[in-house]
Amino acid sequence: MIVAARKVLGVQCPAIRTLVSRLTTVQECRYQSSTTTNNREEIEKFSSLSREWWDPKGKMKALHEINPLRMAFLRHQVCLHFGLDPHSHVPLKGLNVLDVGCGVGLVSEPLARMGANVIGIDASSTNIQVARDHCAADPLWKSRDLRPPQYINCTPEQLIKTHKDFDAVFSLEVIEHVDNVPLFVESCCSLIREGGFLGFSTINKTTFSYLLA
């Protein structure tokens, strides 16, 4: 997990520069030749899994298993950064949060339940529709007086044209699947307000990790 404040973001930030360097060397020719972060092969692969994504015993079992841990980590780090109470029922209340590469909402929904105003974006229109359907099928959103996530089918570089100044931007287990990592990182950075919070997570740089990705 890499976390940084907006004032030091971008490829000049040492932590971000290291992340970009490590990932671009893995598939260097692909990243250098692309003018978009879209990778059609990866989009199609995850689109084909969209209907299984919410199954905790299905092909996304690993994500379901790590989700409580990573959400607890994000809650703690964001509350620490903004001086909020992590023990509150809605610790992220009032924060505008972006989930980049949201898939079907495994991260967006928990963030919204913490009180954040969440926008989830994904390059797969199939994933976005499944995410919307899942929210619509849950009557607890209204009973809890919470705002469900808003889902948009786009990439971060496209979102910059209409949205900026998020308090926090997250992209969890996504960056290893995109084309043009520098563009992806710079786009995410451009979507955060001054003094905001950025969180990336990605797999370990091991053969076993890449086989499972």
Disulfide bonds with the S-S distance in Angstrom:
none
